[in-house]
Every structure is written in structure tokens, then in C-alpha cells.
Amino acid sequence: MTEAEQAIGTPEAGKAEEGAVAGADGAGAGRTRRVGVLLAVAALAYLLDLGSKLLVVAKLEHREPIEVIGTWLQFEVVRNKGAAFGFGEAYTIAFTVIATGVIVVIARLARKLYSLPWATALGLLLGGAFGNLTDRIFRAPGGLQGAVVDFIAPRHYAVFNLADSAIVCGGILIVILSFRGLDPDGTVHKD
């Protein structure tokens, strides 16, 4: 039996695990839950998305697009009942259910969350999901079938919003963390 196997269940095992976790994400002083970071990132992403949508609907809806970088990047309000690229407009309720499912999964993962990078990634996903879910619930026609407000319009690309950006950035970060072998609980797997 190895020393690690003998130490399982002893205070020394817990300290060794804390040190390994602390080294994995640079936390320093032991194993600390990162739920506060997740919630702070989610709140920031949500508030930026909500504020930007309120502003563009009030100032830009039913007006000509505003050129930010010539015709390469414009602000133009588009109501999107579907997913990216307008895909699945007949399945608005399904997208609402999917967003709700993502929120539930993140809430369950938060119980085992000890990694700062994972807290950031999941916070971005959570804030983005809440941003678009808010539109689906409260925007016309309502009843979980509301259209999401998109307004960032790059040339030759789908119009999107800050919630979409948060979701994509969170997803990319999760892929990077997975390839690097870092788990949400802070453990690192080396292959």
C-alpha cells in the first residue's frame, strides 16, 4: 500500500489535497469554494447584458443601424426568437427549457467548485443564460416565447448580444480548462 493510500481519511490526506488544489488554481491558502466568484461574474455579465439591451431598445429600435467600424461592425436591433443565426425560431420554448437546464446544472456544479478559472467560466455561462432567459420570459410575446434582443452586427456574421458573448467566452474557457486537465473541484489530471 502506498503512502497516499494509507493517508486516506486522515487529516494529513486533507491537507495534501488542499495543497494540491491550491497549487492547481493559484488560490494559495487552501481549498476555498469559489461560488462567490461564480456569482459575481454571473451578476456582472447579466447586468452588462441587461443594461445594454435596455439602452439599445430605447435608443436604436426602429432606427437605421449605427456604424461602429464602417460597415464591418454596426449596432442594429434584431428580435431573435430562435438560436444563433436565427436557427429554430419555432422552438423558442425549447431554448427556454435548455437555458433553464444550463442554470440548474451550473447550480449543481457550484457545490463542488473550488477552481477559480472554472468559477469564472461557469459565471460567464450563468450570466449569459440568465440574460437570454430574461428576454425569453419578459419580452413580447411573453409566456416563455419572447424574442431575444440582439444588436451587435458584424459584417457577414450573425447578430448577437453580450449574453451570447459571455456564453461563448465561458464555453471556450471550459474547453481550454478541460484540455489542460483542470476539473471544477480543482484537481489536475496529467496525461
C-alpha positions as CSV (number, residue, x, y, z in Angstrom):
1,M,0.0,0.0,0.0
2,T,1.3,3.5,-0.9
3,E,1.7,6.4,1.5
4,A,-1.2,8.1,-0.3
5,E,-3.5,5.1,0.2
6,Q,-2.5,4.9,3.9
7,A,-3.2,8.6,4.4
8,I,-6.8,8.5,3.0
9,G,-9.2,9.6,5.7
10,T,-6.6,11.2,7.9
11,P,-6.1,14.9,8.5
12,E,-2.8,14.7,6.5
13,A,-4.7,13.5,3.4
14,G,-7.0,16.5,3.6
15,K,-4.0,18.9,3.9
16,A,-2.3,17.2,1.0
17,E,-5.4,17.6,-1.1
18,E,-5.8,21.2,-0.1
19,G,-2.2,21.9,-1.1
20,A,-2.7,20.2,-4.5
21,V,-5.9,22.1,-5.1
22,A,-4.3,25.4,-4.0
23,G,-1.4,24.8,-6.4
24,A,-3.8,23.9,-9.2
25,D,-5.5,27.3,-9.4
26,G,-3.2,29.5,-7.5
27,A,-5.5,30.0,-4.6
28,G,-2.7,30.0,-2.1
29,A,-4.3,29.3,1.3
30,G,-6.0,26.0,0.9
31,R,-9.2,24.8,-0.6
32,T,-11.8,27.6,-0.8
33,R,-15.1,27.4,-2.5
34,R,-15.4,29.8,-5.5
35,V,-19.1,30.2,-5.5
36,G,-18.8,33.9,-4.7
37,V,-16.6,34.4,-7.8
38,L,-19.1,32.5,-9.9
39,L,-22.0,34.7,-8.7
40,A,-20.0,37.9,-9.1
41,V,-19.0,37.1,-12.7
42,A,-22.6,36.0,-13.4
43,A,-24.1,39.2,-12.0
44,L,-21.6,41.3,-13.9
45,A,-22.3,39.5,-17.2
46,Y,-26.1,39.7,-16.6
47,L,-26.1,43.3,-15.6
48,L,-24.0,44.4,-18.6
49,D,-26.3,42.4,-20.9
50,L,-29.5,43.7,-19.4
51,G,-28.3,47.3,-19.4
52,S,-27.0,47.1,-23.0
53,K,-30.3,45.7,-24.2
54,L,-32.4,48.3,-22.4
55,L,-30.2,51.0,-23.9
56,V,-30.3,49.8,-27.5
57,V,-34.1,49.1,-27.4
58,A,-34.7,52.6,-26.1
59,K,-32.3,54.4,-28.4
60,L,-31.9,52.2,-31.5
61,E,-35.0,50.2,-32.2
62,H,-36.9,51.2,-35.3
63,R,-33.9,53.3,-36.5
64,E,-31.2,52.9,-39.0
65,P,-28.1,50.8,-37.9
66,I,-25.3,52.8,-36.3
67,E,-21.9,52.2,-37.9
68,V,-19.3,51.5,-35.3
69,I,-16.5,50.5,-37.7
70,G,-17.9,51.4,-41.1
71,T,-20.0,48.6,-42.4
72,W,-17.7,46.0,-40.7
73,L,-19.4,46.4,-37.3
74,Q,-22.8,48.0,-36.7
75,F,-25.3,48.3,-33.9
76,E,-28.7,47.1,-35.2
77,V,-31.6,45.9,-33.1
78,V,-32.9,42.5,-34.1
79,R,-35.5,40.4,-32.2
80,N,-34.5,36.8,-32.4
81,K,-37.0,34.0,-31.4
82,G,-34.5,31.3,-32.3
83,A,-30.9,30.4,-31.5
84,A,-27.8,31.7,-33.2
85,F,-28.2,32.7,-36.8
86,G,-32.0,32.7,-36.3
87,F,-32.0,28.8,-36.3
88,G,-35.1,27.2,-34.8
89,E,-37.5,30.1,-34.4
90,A,-40.3,27.6,-34.0
91,Y,-38.6,26.1,-30.9
92,T,-38.5,29.2,-28.6
93,I,-39.9,27.2,-25.7
94,A,-37.2,24.5,-26.2
95,F,-34.5,27.1,-26.0
96,T,-36.1,28.4,-22.8
97,V,-36.0,24.9,-21.3
98,I,-32.4,24.4,-22.4
99,A,-31.3,27.7,-20.7
100,T,-33.1,26.7,-17.5
101,G,-31.4,23.3,-17.6
102,V,-28.0,25.0,-18.0
103,I,-28.7,27.1,-14.9
104,V,-29.7,24.0,-12.9
105,V,-26.5,22.2,-14.0
106,I,-24.3,25.2,-13.0
107,A,-26.1,25.4,-9.6
108,R,-25.3,21.7,-9.0
109,L,-21.7,22.1,-10.1
110,A,-21.3,25.0,-7.7
111,R,-21.4,22.6,-4.8
112,K,-18.1,21.1,-5.9
113,L,-16.5,24.2,-7.2
114,Y,-13.0,25.0,-5.9
115,S,-11.3,26.2,-9.1
116,L,-11.1,30.0,-9.8
117,P,-10.9,29.5,-13.6
118,W,-13.9,27.2,-13.6
119,A,-15.8,29.7,-11.4
120,T,-15.1,32.4,-14.0
121,A,-16.2,30.2,-16.9
122,L,-19.3,29.0,-15.2
123,G,-20.1,32.5,-14.1
124,L,-20.0,33.7,-17.7
125,L,-22.3,30.8,-18.8
126,L,-24.7,31.6,-15.9
127,G,-24.9,35.3,-16.6
128,G,-25.3,34.8,-20.3
129,A,-28.0,32.1,-19.8
130,F,-29.9,34.4,-17.4
131,G,-29.6,37.3,-19.8
132,N,-31.2,35.5,-22.7
133,L,-33.7,33.7,-20.4
134,T,-34.9,37.1,-19.1
135,D,-35.7,38.1,-22.7
136,R,-37.5,34.8,-23.3
137,I,-39.7,35.3,-20.3
138,F,-40.4,39.0,-20.3
139,R,-40.2,40.3,-23.9
140,A,-43.0,40.1,-26.4
141,P,-44.9,37.9,-27.0
142,G,-44.1,36.6,-23.4
143,G,-45.1,33.3,-21.9
144,L,-41.6,31.8,-22.4
145,Q,-41.7,32.7,-26.1
146,G,-40.1,36.1,-26.0
147,A,-37.6,37.2,-28.6
148,V,-34.0,37.8,-27.6
149,V,-32.7,41.3,-28.3
150,D,-29.6,41.1,-30.5
151,F,-27.7,44.2,-31.6
152,I,-24.0,43.6,-32.3
153,A,-23.9,43.1,-36.1
154,P,-20.6,42.2,-37.6
155,R,-20.5,42.1,-41.4
156,H,-21.2,38.6,-42.8
157,Y,-22.0,37.2,-39.4
158,A,-25.0,36.6,-37.1
159,V,-26.2,39.5,-35.0
160,F,-25.6,38.8,-31.3
161,N,-25.7,40.3,-27.8
162,L,-23.5,40.5,-24.7
163,A,-25.2,37.4,-23.2
164,D,-24.2,35.4,-26.3
165,S,-20.6,36.7,-26.0
166,A,-20.5,35.6,-22.3
167,I,-21.8,32.2,-23.2
168,V,-19.2,31.7,-26.0
169,C,-16.3,33.0,-23.8
170,G,-17.4,30.7,-20.9
171,G,-17.6,27.8,-23.3
172,I,-14.2,28.4,-24.8
173,L,-12.7,28.7,-21.3
174,I,-14.3,25.4,-20.3
175,V,-12.8,23.7,-23.4
176,I,-9.3,25.1,-22.5
177,L,-9.6,24.1,-18.9
178,S,-10.7,20.6,-19.9
179,F,-7.8,20.2,-22.3
180,R,-5.4,21.4,-19.6
181,G,-6.8,18.7,-17.3
182,L,-8.3,21.1,-14.6
183,D,-11.5,19.9,-13.0
184,P,-14.1,22.1,-11.3
185,D,-13.1,20.7,-8.0
186,G,-9.6,22.0,-8.5
187,T,-7.9,18.7,-9.2
188,V,-5.4,18.5,-12.1
189,H,-5.2,15.4,-14.4
190,K,-1.9,14.9,-16.2
191,D,-1.9,12.5,-19.1
